[in-house]
Amino acid sequence: MNEQQPPGARYRLWPPHPRALAGLGATGLVLAGVAGAFAYTGGFLSPGKLTQSRFIDRFQALNGVHPGFRRNHAKGVCVTGSFASNGAGTRLSRAAVFAPGSVPVIGRFAVGIGKPFMPDNETEVRSLALSFRPAGGEEWRTGINDIPAFPVRTPEAFYELMGASAADPATGKPDPARMQAFLAAHPESARALGLIRARPFSTGFANASYNSLDAFRFVNAEGVSTPVRWILAAVDPYVAQTPAPDAPRDPNYLFDALIARMQQAPLQYRLVVTIGQPGDPTDDATQPWPADRERVEVGTLTLDHIEAEAPGNCRDINYDPLVLPDGIAPSDDPLLSARSAAYSVSFTRRAGEEKTPSQVQVPETQTPGAQAPVTPSDTGKGS
């Protein structure tokens, strides 16, 4: 990635090069990139005007149509492993995944861009999507990102941000004035942007930590509901990204490094739940909760197998954040139903298209001692 730009001037969904927004600087680049993490549903903004299909249409207008691929986070790789619960989560949630023991997991690492063949240095938004599959037929799906806050609070603002990020047909570049107007109208986005830029990104997928951003509610066996957010904290030590070398990087360098790391030994992440208190916003993903909130480590995620996207693996899973087991419920965050509906449209469109092999290919050599991968067909699921 182009590390000669100042810290924070790195998230690039559109345009692919920071000089396209030179007049605005890092602000537009960050907002344009992280906006790609979520999308919006129809029906409760302006009935008849704004729908989940129009949101996906706008993704396609920004990134083009790449048949068979997700409309965002299009470039990714599949991983499998297991989650070992330590039992500490049972006081907060009756979900089977938190009972002591181990459950299989199917996951996907990706970068936040809707162009599956774009070089890795064109974005620094990294994501991890997971499907936890305990016995009994329930499932917990979640999509989390390596940023501390989301830059917009509402679906309306998200749609406006995509419009502000769009290229002017006359110049082929976004108009800095449109982004400045968006930020002026959304001061919460400017605050969230400052948080995003405050810490350098990690060097790769393996040592990044991933945040839920949206709030949820855990419900325990007594019916007590608790607002929560969570983080998957990397066991690999955090290392800050350094300036890029003069020589061009491999276009798949982030994924190449992940593959090499997993062929050495399994990756591990600690699942840590943050407990919200009265007054902590559950409907605003731009605002992190105070740092002094209670945190409970509930288990360890181990990823020990990596493979290219193909029929029957993570390629065919819709990581809808509202696929939740008994004991986990959505909060009042409007982005949750937004993401759910838009993911559904994206899945439906790509499911009916001819599939193209992923840009990310994985050598057959796997981590010694890795378990056989779990596929959607193993449990009869996969959306």
FILOPA-478191 format. One record per residue (C-alpha): residue in three letters; x, y, z. Coordinates in pm, whole numbers, padded with zeros to 5 digits. Layout:
<sites>
site resn=Ala; px=X; py=Y; pz=Z
...
</sites>
This chain:
<sites>
site resn=Met; px=00000; py=00000; pz=00000
site resn=Asn; px=00112; py=00355; pz=-00048
site resn=Glu; px=00254; py=00436; pz=00296
site resn=Gln; px=00411; py=00765; pz=00190
site resn=Gln; px=00087; py=00939; pz=00269
site resn=Pro; px=00025; py=01056; pz=00628
site resn=Pro; px=-00126; py=00819; pz=00890
site resn=Gly; px=-00498; py=00778; pz=00838
site resn=Ala; px=-00494; py=00856; pz=00466
site resn=Arg; px=-00524; py=00491; pz=00381
site resn=Tyr; px=-00876; py=00351; pz=00347
site resn=Arg; px=-00948; py=00336; pz=-00022
site resn=Leu; px=-01266; py=00191; pz=-00164
site resn=Trp; px=-01311; py=00472; pz=-00413
site resn=Pro; px=-01103; py=00623; pz=-00569
site resn=Pro; px=-00806; py=00384; pz=-00586
site resn=His; px=-00540; py=00651; pz=-00540
site resn=Pro; px=-00525; py=00922; pz=-00272
site resn=Arg; px=-00426; py=01200; pz=-00512
site resn=Ala; px=-00778; py=01184; pz=-00650
site resn=Leu; px=-00892; py=01356; pz=-00332
site resn=Ala; px=-00587; py=01573; pz=-00280
site resn=Gly; px=-00798; py=01877; pz=-00207
site resn=Leu; px=-00970; py=01704; pz=00082
site resn=Gly; px=-00687; py=01487; pz=00210
site resn=Ala; px=-00721; py=01184; pz=00428
site resn=Thr; px=-01077; py=01250; pz=00542
site resn=Gly; px=-01251; py=01154; pz=00222
site resn=Leu; px=-01029; py=00852; pz=00170
site resn=Val; px=-01103; py=00705; pz=00510
site resn=Leu; px=-01475; py=00763; pz=00491
site resn=Ala; px=-01503; py=00632; pz=00139
site resn=Gly; px=-01321; py=00314; pz=00231
site resn=Val; px=-01482; py=00217; pz=00559
site resn=Ala; px=-01828; py=00295; pz=00423
site resn=Gly; px=-01797; py=-00024; pz=00226
site resn=Ala; px=-01834; py=-00233; pz=00540
site resn=Phe; px=-02213; py=-00206; pz=00559
site resn=Ala; px=-02523; py=-00132; pz=00353
site resn=Tyr; px=-02892; py=-00051; pz=00391
site resn=Thr; px=-03233; py=-00217; pz=00376
site resn=Gly; px=-03548; py=-00077; pz=00217
site resn=Gly; px=-03885; py=-00002; pz=00358
site resn=Phe; px=-03823; py=00239; pz=00644
site resn=Leu; px=-03636; py=00533; pz=00499
site resn=Ser; px=-03844; py=00667; pz=00215
site resn=Pro; px=-04087; py=00397; pz=00103
site resn=Gly; px=-04074; py=00354; pz=-00273
site resn=Lys; px=-03754; py=00555; pz=-00302
site resn=Leu; px=-03471; py=00386; pz=-00116
site resn=Thr; px=-03447; py=00007; pz=-00107
site resn=Gln; px=-03187; py=-00258; pz=-00044
site resn=Ser; px=-03169; py=-00315; pz=-00419
site resn=Arg; px=-03084; py=00049; pz=-00478
site resn=Phe; px=-02806; py=00024; pz=-00224
site resn=Ile; px=-02653; py=-00271; pz=-00404
site resn=Asp; px=-02706; py=-00090; pz=-00733
site resn=Arg; px=-02495; py=00192; pz=-00596
site resn=Phe; px=-02219; py=-00048; pz=-00491
site resn=Gln; px=-02222; py=-00176; pz=-00848
site resn=Ala; px=-02211; py=00176; pz=-00987
site resn=Leu; px=-01906; py=00253; pz=-00771
site resn=Asn; px=-01717; py=-00072; pz=-00824
site resn=Gly; px=-01858; py=-00229; pz=-01140
site resn=Val; px=-02027; py=-00568; pz=-01164
site resn=His; px=-01803; py=-00870; pz=-01108
site resn=Pro; px=-02021; py=-01178; pz=-01166
site resn=Gly; px=-02020; py=-01434; pz=-00889
site resn=Phe; px=-01852; py=-01209; pz=-00633
site resn=Arg; px=-01986; py=-01028; pz=-00330
site resn=Arg; px=-02076; py=-00667; pz=-00408
site resn=Asn; px=-01843; py=-00557; pz=-00132
site resn=His; px=-01555; py=-00725; pz=00048
site resn=Ala; px=-01527; py=-00911; pz=-00279
site resn=Lys; px=-01166; py=-01022; pz=-00238
site resn=Gly; px=-01131; py=-01286; pz=00030
site resn=Val; px=-01016; py=-01628; pz=00142
site resn=Cys; px=-01183; py=-01907; pz=00343
site resn=Val; px=-01070; py=-02033; pz=00681
site resn=Thr; px=-01200; py=-02298; pz=00920
site resn=Gly; px=-01132; py=-02391; pz=01276
site resn=Ser; px=-01304; py=-02399; pz=01612
site resn=Phe; px=-01414; py=-02184; pz=01904
site resn=Ala; px=-01333; py=-02310; pz=02253
site resn=Ser; px=-01563; py=-02154; pz=02513
site resn=Asn; px=-01432; py=-02119; pz=02867
site resn=Gly; px=-01785; py=-02098; pz=03009
site resn=Ala; px=-01753; py=-01739; pz=03130
site resn=Gly; px=-02009; py=-01619; pz=02877
site resn=Thr; px=-02294; py=-01824; pz=03024
site resn=Arg; px=-02371; py=-01560; pz=03288
site resn=Leu; px=-02447; py=-01319; pz=03003
site resn=Ser; px=-02599; py=-01544; pz=02736
site resn=Arg; px=-02777; py=-01878; pz=02718
site resn=Ala; px=-02650; py=-01932; pz=02360
site resn=Ala; px=-02507; py=-02282; pz=02318
site resn=Val; px=-02186; py=-02142; pz=02173
site resn=Phe; px=-02090; py=-02011; pz=02519
site resn=Ala; px=-02135; py=-02339; pz=02704
site resn=Pro; px=-01799; py=-02492; pz=02798
site resn=Gly; px=-01659; py=-02687; pz=02504
site resn=Ser; px=-01566; py=-02646; pz=02140
site resn=Val; px=-01774; py=-02573; pz=01829
site resn=Pro; px=-01672; py=-02568; pz=01459
site resn=Val; px=-01633; py=-02236; pz=01278
site resn=Ile; px=-01630; py=-02137; pz=00910
site resn=Gly; px=-01479; py=-01795; pz=00840
site resn=Arg; px=-01362; py=-01557; pz=00573
site resn=Phe; px=-01091; py=-01291; pz=00574
site resn=Ala; px=-01147; py=-01009; pz=00325
site resn=Val; px=-01052; py=-00654; pz=00235
site resn=Gly; px=-01310; py=-00377; pz=00219
site resn=Ile; px=-01343; py=-00325; pz=-00151
site resn=Gly; px=-01597; py=-00427; pz=-00414
site resn=Lys; px=-01338; py=-00509; pz=-00680
site resn=Pro; px=-01212; py=-00867; pz=-00648
site resn=Phe; px=-00900; py=-00813; pz=-00857
site resn=Met; px=-00786; py=-00486; pz=-00697
site resn=Pro; px=-00435; py=-00497; pz=-00546
site resn=Asp; px=-00423; py=-00522; pz=-00168
site resn=Asn; px=-00261; py=-00179; pz=-00141
site resn=Glu; px=-00584; py=-00018; pz=-00264
site resn=Thr; px=-00754; py=-00070; pz=00071
site resn=Glu; px=-00669; py=-00117; pz=00436
site resn=Val; px=-01015; py=-00215; pz=00556
site resn=Arg; px=-00976; py=-00573; pz=00679
site resn=Ser; px=-01263; py=-00789; pz=00789
site resn=Leu; px=-01328; py=-01129; pz=00943
site resn=Ala; px=-01666; py=-01297; pz=00896
site resn=Leu; px=-01753; py=-01602; pz=01106
site resn=Ser; px=-02018; py=-01870; pz=01131
site resn=Phe; px=-02022; py=-02052; pz=01467
site resn=Arg; px=-02201; py=-02387; pz=01444
site resn=Pro; px=-02276; py=-02556; pz=01776
site resn=Ala; px=-02466; py=-02884; pz=01792
site resn=Gly; px=-02844; py=-02859; pz=01778
site resn=Gly; px=-02886; py=-02670; pz=01453
site resn=Glu; px=-02846; py=-02310; pz=01571
site resn=Glu; px=-02590; py=-02077; pz=01420
site resn=Trp; px=-02424; py=-01746; pz=01500
site resn=Arg; px=-02295; py=-01537; pz=01210
site resn=Thr; px=-02100; py=-01218; pz=01255
site resn=Gly; px=-01895; py=-00982; pz=01039
site resn=Ile; px=-01635; py=-00770; pz=01220
site resn=Asn; px=-01377; py=-00513; pz=01112
site resn=Asp; px=-01037; py=-00381; pz=01222
site resn=Ile; px=-01153; py=-00027; pz=01297
site resn=Pro; px=-01264; py=00120; pz=01634
site resn=Ala; px=-01582; py=00289; pz=01508
site resn=Phe; px=-01801; py=00312; pz=01201
site resn=Pro; px=-01804; py=00652; pz=01028
site resn=Val; px=-02183; py=00687; pz=00993
site resn=Arg; px=-02467; py=00631; pz=01235
site resn=Thr; px=-02767; py=00577; pz=01010
site resn=Pro; px=-02856; py=00411; pz=00680
site resn=Glu; px=-02946; py=00753; pz=00542
site resn=Ala; px=-02596; py=00879; pz=00613
site resn=Phe; px=-02442; py=00569; pz=00459
site resn=Tyr; px=-02628; py=00621; pz=00134
site resn=Glu; px=-02527; py=00988; pz=00130
site resn=Leu; px=-02165; py=00890; pz=00191
site resn=Met; px=-02163; py=00656; pz=-00106
site resn=Gly; px=-02298; py=00938; pz=-00319
site resn=Ala; px=-02035; py=01178; pz=-00190
site resn=Ser; px=-01765; py=00921; pz=-00275
site resn=Ala; px=-01880; py=00868; pz=-00632
site resn=Ala; px=-01663; py=00987; pz=-00919
site resn=Asp; px=-01767; py=01290; pz=-01119
site resn=Pro; px=-01821; py=01167; pz=-01476
site resn=Ala; px=-01650; py=01479; pz=-01609
site resn=Thr; px=-01325; py=01428; pz=-01416
site resn=Gly; px=-01327; py=01061; pz=-01318
site resn=Lys; px=-01258; py=01171; pz=-00960
site resn=Pro; px=-01476; py=01239; pz=-00656
site resn=Asp; px=-01564; py=01600; pz=-00591
site resn=Pro; px=-01396; py=01714; pz=-00264
site resn=Ala; px=-01672; py=01970; pz=-00212
site resn=Arg; px=-01932; py=01694; pz=-00189
site resn=Met; px=-01732; py=01515; pz=00079
site resn=Gln; px=-01679; py=01839; pz=00270
site resn=Ala; px=-02054; py=01902; pz=00259
site resn=Phe; px=-02121; py=01550; pz=00387
site resn=Leu; px=-01886; py=01598; pz=00681
site resn=Ala; px=-02035; py=01936; pz=00763
site resn=Ala; px=-02380; py=01777; pz=00777
site resn=His; px=-02258; py=01481; pz=00985
site resn=Pro; px=-02027; py=01593; pz=01269
site resn=Glu; px=-02051; py=01245; pz=01423
site resn=Ser; px=-01870; py=01115; pz=01116
site resn=Ala; px=-01588; py=01365; pz=01165
site resn=Arg; px=-01549; py=01249; pz=01526
site resn=Ala; px=-01546; py=00883; pz=01426
site resn=Leu; px=-01289; py=00960; pz=01160
site resn=Gly; px=-01055; py=01100; pz=01422
site resn=Leu; px=-01079; py=00774; pz=01617
site resn=Ile; px=-01010; py=00567; pz=01307
site resn=Arg; px=-00700; py=00769; pz=01224
site resn=Ala; px=-00563; py=00769; pz=01578
site resn=Arg; px=-00397; py=00427; pz=01562
site resn=Pro; px=-00189; py=00292; pz=01273
site resn=Phe; px=-00317; py=-00019; pz=01104
site resn=Ser; px=-00150; py=-00352; pz=01171
site resn=Thr; px=00079; py=-00516; pz=00918
site resn=Gly; px=-00175; py=-00776; pz=00815
site resn=Phe; px=-00475; py=-00994; pz=00888
site resn=Ala; px=-00303; py=-01214; pz=01145
site resn=Asn; px=-00213; py=-00946; pz=01401
site resn=Ala; px=-00520; py=-00727; pz=01353
site resn=Ser; px=-00803; py=-00727; pz=01607
site resn=Tyr; px=-01162; py=-00714; pz=01485
site resn=Asn; px=-01453; py=-00521; pz=01642
site resn=Ser; px=-01826; py=-00582; pz=01620
site resn=Leu; px=-01890; py=-00202; pz=01600
site resn=Asp; px=-02265; py=-00263; pz=01622
site resn=Ala; px=-02416; py=-00335; pz=01963
site resn=Phe; px=-02616; py=-00650; pz=02035
site resn=Arg; px=-02795; py=-00790; pz=02339
site resn=Phe; px=-02703; py=-01107; pz=02525
site resn=Val; px=-02990; py=-01281; pz=02706
site resn=Asn; px=-02907; py=-01530; pz=02982
site resn=Ala; px=-03096; py=-01827; pz=03121
site resn=Glu; px=-03291; py=-01602; pz=03361
site resn=Gly; px=-03402; py=-01376; pz=03075
site resn=Val; px=-03175; py=-01087; pz=03175
site resn=Ser; px=-03080; py=-00881; pz=02868
site resn=Thr; px=-02741; py=-00710; pz=02858
site resn=Pro; px=-02610; py=-00469; pz=02591
site resn=Val; px=-02278; py=-00590; pz=02453
site resn=Arg; px=-02015; py=-00538; pz=02190
site resn=Trp; px=-01722; py=-00772; pz=02127
site resn=Ile; px=-01372; py=-00786; pz=01993
site resn=Leu; px=-01164; py=-01071; pz=01857
site resn=Ala; px=-00823; py=-00977; pz=01992
site resn=Ala; px=-00528; py=-01124; pz=01804
site resn=Val; px=-00286; py=-01342; pz=01998
site resn=Asp; px=-00014; py=-01257; pz=01746
site resn=Pro; px=00156; py=-00936; pz=01865
site resn=Tyr; px=00033; py=-00616; pz=01708
site resn=Val; px=00284; py=-00457; pz=01470
site resn=Ala; px=00211; py=-00119; pz=01314
site resn=Gln; px=00218; py=-00084; pz=00938
site resn=Thr; px=00535; py=00089; pz=00819
site resn=Pro; px=00590; py=00291; pz=00502
site resn=Ala; px=00584; py=00087; pz=00184
site resn=Pro; px=00915; py=-00006; pz=00021
site resn=Asp; px=01016; py=00168; pz=-00298
site resn=Ala; px=00968; py=-00151; pz=-00498
site resn=Pro; px=00609; py=-00238; pz=-00594
site resn=Arg; px=00440; py=-00484; pz=-00361
site resn=Asp; px=00284; py=-00811; pz=-00468
site resn=Pro; px=-00081; py=-00726; pz=-00543
site resn=Asn; px=-00188; py=-01004; pz=-00305
site resn=Tyr; px=00069; py=-00935; pz=-00034
site resn=Leu; px=-00181; py=-00924; pz=00254
site resn=Phe; px=-00329; py=-01259; pz=00160
site resn=Asp; px=00011; py=-01411; pz=00080
site resn=Ala; px=00131; py=-01319; pz=00428
site resn=Leu; px=-00183; py=-01466; pz=00585
site resn=Ile; px=-00143; py=-01793; pz=00395
site resn=Ala; px=00223; py=-01820; pz=00491
site resn=Arg; px=00142; py=-01746; pz=00856
site resn=Met; px=-00129; py=-02010; pz=00876
site resn=Gln; px=00092; py=-02272; pz=00716
site resn=Gln; px=00335; py=-02221; pz=01005
site resn=Ala; px=00082; py=-02267; pz=01287
site resn=Pro; px=-00287; py=-02199; pz=01363
site resn=Leu; px=-00405; py=-01844; pz=01425
site resn=Gln; px=-00573; py=-01763; pz=01755
site resn=Tyr; px=-00794; py=-01479; pz=01875
site resn=Arg; px=-00945; py=-01412; pz=02219
site resn=Leu; px=-01318; py=-01334; pz=02211
site resn=Val; px=-01372; py=-01051; pz=02460
site resn=Val; px=-01721; py=-00916; pz=02534
site resn=Thr; px=-01765; py=-00555; pz=02649
site resn=Ile; px=-02066; py=-00496; pz=02876
site resn=Gly; px=-02258; py=-00175; pz=02819
site resn=Gln; px=-02393; py=00039; pz=03100
site resn=Pro; px=-02703; py=00262; pz=03112
site resn=Gly; px=-02648; py=00557; pz=02884
site resn=Asp; px=-02403; py=00379; pz=02655
site resn=Pro; px=-02536; py=00419; pz=02298
site resn=Thr; px=-02661; py=00098; pz=02140
site resn=Asp; px=-02797; py=00268; pz=01828
site resn=Asp; px=-02484; py=00456; pz=01722
site resn=Ala; px=-02185; py=00267; pz=01580
site resn=Thr; px=-01983; py=00589; pz=01551
site resn=Gln; px=-01940; py=00600; pz=01930
site resn=Pro; px=-01719; py=00348; pz=02110
site resn=Trp; px=-01814; py=00280; pz=02469
site resn=Pro; px=-01592; py=00414; pz=02750
site resn=Ala; px=-01268; py=00224; pz=02800
site resn=Asp; px=-01348; py=00143; pz=03164
site resn=Arg; px=-01643; py=-00082; pz=03081
site resn=Glu; px=-01627; py=-00439; pz=03212
site resn=Arg; px=-01477; py=-00688; pz=02970
site resn=Val; px=-01525; py=-01063; pz=02986
site resn=Glu; px=-01305; py=-01305; pz=02794
site resn=Val; px=-01537; py=-01588; pz=02689
site resn=Gly; px=-01317; py=-01815; pz=02478
site resn=Thr; px=-01057; py=-01860; pz=02207
site resn=Leu; px=-01102; py=-01881; pz=01832
site resn=Thr; px=-00850; py=-02107; pz=01656
site resn=Leu; px=-00821; py=-02100; pz=01276
site resn=Asp; px=-00612; py=-02387; pz=01141
site resn=His; px=-00711; py=-02433; pz=00776
site resn=Ile; px=-00710; py=-02188; pz=00484
site resn=Glu; px=-00830; py=-02241; pz=00128
site resn=Ala; px=-00938; py=-02047; pz=-00178
site resn=Glu; px=-01306; py=-01971; pz=-00221
site resn=Ala; px=-01480; py=-02255; pz=-00402
site resn=Pro; px=-01815; py=-02436; pz=-00415
site resn=Gly; px=-01932; py=-02551; pz=-00073
site resn=Asn; px=-01706; py=-02337; pz=00146
site resn=Cys; px=-01726; py=-01979; pz=00274
site resn=Arg; px=-01788; py=-01851; pz=-00078
site resn=Asp; px=-02146; py=-01971; pz=-00052
site resn=Ile; px=-02226; py=-01830; pz=00293
site resn=Asn; px=-02413; py=-01506; pz=00346
site resn=Tyr; px=-02263; py=-01371; pz=00668
site resn=Asp; px=-02587; py=-01203; pz=00770
site resn=Pro; px=-02536; py=-01045; pz=01116
site resn=Leu; px=-02897; py=-01119; pz=01209
site resn=Val; px=-02850; py=-01496; pz=01186
site resn=Leu; px=-02843; py=-01531; pz=01564
site resn=Pro; px=-02898; py=-01816; pz=01808
site resn=Asp; px=-03127; py=-01809; pz=02108
site resn=Gly; px=-02944; py=-01599; pz=02365
site resn=Ile; px=-02813; py=-01333; pz=02124
site resn=Ala; px=-03049; py=-01060; pz=01999
site resn=Pro; px=-03009; py=-00747; pz=01788
site resn=Ser; px=-02996; py=-00406; pz=01948
site resn=Asp; px=-03171; py=-00095; pz=01820
site resn=Asp; px=-02876; py=-00012; pz=01591
site resn=Pro; px=-03037; py=00070; pz=01252
site resn=Leu; px=-02732; py=-00058; pz=01063
site resn=Leu; px=-02806; py=-00419; pz=01160
site resn=Ser; px=-03124; py=-00459; pz=00959
site resn=Ala; px=-02955; py=-00251; pz=00691
site resn=Arg; px=-02668; py=-00494; pz=00658
site resn=Ser; px=-02895; py=-00798; pz=00672
site resn=Ala; px=-03118; py=-00692; pz=00385
site resn=Ala; px=-02838; py=-00566; pz=00162
site resn=Tyr; px=-02634; py=-00883; pz=00215
site resn=Ser; px=-02939; py=-01080; pz=00106
site resn=Val; px=-02964; py=-00889; pz=-00221
site resn=Ser; px=-02592; py=-00927; pz=-00284
site resn=Phe; px=-02612; py=-01301; pz=-00216
site resn=Thr; px=-02913; py=-01349; pz=-00442
site resn=Arg; px=-02747; py=-01168; pz=-00730
site resn=Arg; px=-02414; py=-01347; pz=-00710
site resn=Ala; px=-02579; py=-01687; pz=-00654
site resn=Gly; px=-02737; py=-01665; pz=-00998
site resn=Glu; px=-02417; py=-01566; pz=-01178
site resn=Glu; px=-02136; py=-01768; pz=-01326
site resn=Lys; px=-01857; py=-01804; pz=-01072
site resn=Thr; px=-01505; py=-01682; pz=-01145
site resn=Pro; px=-01206; py=-01825; pz=-00953
site resn=Ser; px=-01087; py=-01608; pz=-00668
site resn=Gln; px=-00785; py=-01387; pz=-00715
site resn=Val; px=-00655; py=-01537; pz=-00390
site resn=Gln; px=-00527; py=-01891; pz=-00445
site resn=Val; px=-00390; py=-02112; pz=-00169
site resn=Pro; px=-00121; py=-02381; pz=-00211
site resn=Glu; px=-00237; py=-02728; pz=-00114
site resn=Thr; px=00014; py=-02752; pz=00173
site resn=Gln; px=-00173; py=-02694; pz=00499
site resn=Thr; px=-00085; py=-02637; pz=00861
site resn=Pro; px=00045; py=-02960; pz=01018
site resn=Gly; px=-00222; py=-03113; pz=01240
site resn=Ala; px=-00503; py=-02899; pz=01098
site resn=Gln; px=-00851; py=-03042; pz=01117
site resn=Ala; px=-01048; py=-03126; pz=00805
site resn=Pro; px=-01237; py=-02814; pz=00698
site resn=Val; px=-01605; py=-02776; pz=00781
site resn=Thr; px=-01821; py=-02686; pz=00484
site resn=Pro; px=-02176; py=-02551; pz=00467
site resn=Ser; px=-02297; py=-02890; pz=00343
site resn=Asp; px=-02170; py=-03051; pz=00666
site resn=Thr; px=-02449; py=-02887; pz=00859
site resn=Gly; px=-02701; py=-02827; pz=00585
site resn=Lys; px=-02647; py=-02453; pz=00603
site resn=Gly; px=-02487; py=-02180; pz=00401
site resn=Ser; px=-02774; py=-01956; pz=00285
</sites>
